[in-house]
Amino acid sequence: MANSPSSFALALGDIAWEAGEIILRHYEEGTDSRKKSDHSPVTDADEEAERFILQQLAKIAPGVPVIAEEEAAAGRIAEIGAHFFLVDPLDGTKEFLNRNGEFTVNIAEIKDGVPVRGVVHAPAKQRLFLGDGENGAFEIATAPGIKPDFTKLEPIRVRTAPADGMIAVASRSHRDHKTDEYLNHYNVKDFITAGSSLKFCLVAAGEADIYPRHGPTCEWDTAAGHAVLNAAGGTVTRPDGTPFLYGKTRDKFLNGYFVARGLA
């Protein structure tokens, strides 16, 4: 019998769902984008959702530092120890602006460099994924304006790759030649393209088998999806198989290359 997620994981799910409601309001009304110093886009939806998430995390985990994308972009980076949160309030701003629905709310809890809990909510796709360490990974269908009944969470698990070939998931916006070169070493029969941290969740749910990334990402882009995939029985490692860890303050929370997998 599957475990149930902890009350703390469910609280993170609530926060992510509420943040998704904020984002959907902007999505329906339309919002202008601005350029940050790194030339990536930001909208009012990113900023309002992040303010909400930070307020709520301060209530359920007072004193635990949070590294959040828009705060970091503004130069407000908290001092962290072994326990902290990583937040991307709107992962896939390009997808949000292109109106293809493939954007997510990402909230991850990190302990000793490892993402132990995470929520990835795709409000326009009406899918919410929850990873809770040893308790497992779960998914629930969502609907705008209707708070999810988390007693109806369904367990998800990675699959064993089919004998006739893997399904690889690649970035819609950032697929590159190095990724294709890497996948040439595997028996890949099909590709799925997806935006944001949904890519991790497709592997976690057994809808794909491998997701390599050879382009730049930040820790808040990947930690929540990593937590979901870990809890579903998958792995995220560096290409050489060594652990992929978080809290890289010297690198300004920039990630190196990684490979996310189900079961080989």
N, C-alpha and C positions, 0 to 999 in steps of 0.2 A: 504494500500500500504506500502511495506517495506521501511524503511529508507535506506539511502545510507551511507556508511562509510565516516568518516571525511578524509580530505586531509592528516592529520597527520597519521591516521591509514594506509592509502594507501602508504604513504612514508615508514612506517615500513614494509609493504608487499613487496615493491620494494627491500629493504635492505635484507630481508630474502630470496627472490628469487635469488638475486645476490650471496649471501653467499652459497646458494644451488648449484649454478653453479660452484663455487670454489670446493665444496665438491665432486661434480660429476666428476670433472676432476681428482681428486685424486682417486676416486672410480674406474674409468676406467683404470687409469695408474697403480694402486696398490701402497700401501704405507705401510711402516713398523710401528708397534706400539711400544711404550715404556711404562714403568711402572712409574706412578707418586708415590709420597710418600705414598699415601693411597692404593697403589697397583692396582688402576684402570688404564685401558689403555688410552693412548693419542697418536694421530697421527699428522702428518704435516697438515692434513685436518682440524682438530680441531683448530690448532693454526693459520693457515692462515685465515680461516673463521672468527675467533674471532677478529683478527687484523682489518679485513675489516669492521666488524660490529661496532667496537668501533670507527673507523674513521668516519663512516657515521652517527652514533648517535651524535658524537661531532658536526657535521655540522647542523643537524636538531634540536638538543636540546642542544645547548651549555651550559655548566655549570651544567647540570643534571648528578649526579653521576651514574655510572654503576657498578654493581656487576656481573662479568663474570667468568665463571667456571675456565678457564685456568689462568686468572689473579689471582683469589683467590688461586688456587693451588700453584702459585708461591709466595704467600704471599703478593700480591699487592691488598689490599682490600680498596676501597674508603670509606671515611667518608660519611654516608648517612643521609638524613633528611626524611621528609615526602614524598618526590617525588624522585624516582630513577627508574632505569631500572635493570631488571634481564635478563641475556643472557646465554644461553647454545648453543654454536655455532654448536655442533654436539651431540645431545642427542641420546644415543643409539650407542656409539662407538663399543660395542660388536656386535650389529646388523650390523654395517658398516663393521667390520672385518669378520663377518660370511657371509656377502654378501647376506643378506635376504631382504635388501631394507627398513627395518623398522627403519630408523633413521630420525631425524628431526633437523631443525633449530628452536630454540625457542627464541623469543624476547618478553619481557613483560614490560609494564609500570605500576608502582606501585604508588598509592597515598593513604596516610594514612593507609597503610597495605593491601590495596585491589588492586588486579590486574584489572585495568580499561581498558587496551587495551593489545592485544596479537596477535602474529602471530606464527603459527606452520606450517612449510613448510616441507613436506616429498618429497624431489626431486626425489628419485628413484621410489616412488609410484605415482609421478606426481599429488599430491594433496596439495593445500595450503589453510589453514584455517585462518580466520581473525575474531577476536572479538573486537568490538568497543563499549563497554559499552551500553548505552541506544540506540545506533543506530542498535544494533543487531549483529548477527554472520553470516559469509558468507564462501563460499567455491568456489574455482575455480580449474579447471583442468589445469595442467602445462605441458610443454614439454621442454626438454633440448634445450638450445640455442634460444628459442623463448620467448621473454618477454611477460608475461601475459597481456591481455587486461582487466584491472580491471573493465571496464564497464560491463563485463560479469560475475561478481561475482553473485553467486546464494545464496539467504538467506537460512540458515539452522536453525532448531529448534529442541529441544528435543521432545520426544514423550511421551505419556502416556503409561506406561508399559502394555503390553497385558495381558488380563485376564487369559490366559492359562500359563503364566509364563514369568519371566524376562529373558533377555539375559545379562549375566555378562561378563565383559571384564577383563582379568587378564594379568599380566605381562608374557611375554615369558621367561624372564631370571630370574625373582624373585618371582614367585608364591610360597606361603608358606602355612603351615598347619593352621596358624591363619586366613589367608584369607578364606580358605575353611570352617573353623569353623564359621566365621562370616556369610558367605553366606548360611550356613545351616538354618539360621533363615528366609530366604526368599524363595519364590517360584521361583526357577531358573530352566528354562527348557533347557538352552544351555549356553555354554561358547565360547567366542572368545578370542584367545590369540593374543597379539600384543606387539611390543616393543615401547619404548620411549613414548613421550607425545601423540602419536596417540590415546592412550586409552581414554583420555579425549575427543578427537575430535570425536571418534566413538559414544560416548554418546551424544555429542552436535549435531551430525548429525542425531540422531534418529536411529542409527544402533545397539545400545546397550542401556542398562538401568541403569547399576550400575557398578562402579569400586571402590572396596575397596582396600586400600593399608596399610598393617601392617608391612612393612619393611622400612628401612631407605631411605630417599630421601633428596636432597638439594633443596633449594628454586628455583634455576634456572632450575631444572628438571620439576617443576610443574606449575610455575606461568603463562606461556603463554597458556598452555592447560586450566588452571583454568579460565583465562580471556575469552577464546573462549567459554567454557561451561557456564560461568556466562551470557555472552551476548546472548547465545542461550536459556536461560531460565532455566538452570540447577543450581545445587549448588555443592559446595565442602565445607564440614564441617569436624570437628573432629568427631570421632565416637559417642561422646555424644551429637552431634548436635550444639555445640558451633562454633563460626566463626574460620575459618582457615586463618590466617593472615601471612603477610610477613614483612621482616625487622628485623628478630630475630638475632640481632648482638651478643647478649650474648651467643646464641647457635651456633655461627659461621654459621648461615644460614642453619642449619639442621632442617628438618621438623619432626613433630610427625606423628602419624597415621592419615589417613583421609579416607573419603568416598565421591566419586563423583557420582552424581545421575542426572537422568533426572526427569520425573514426576512420582510420585508413583501411 
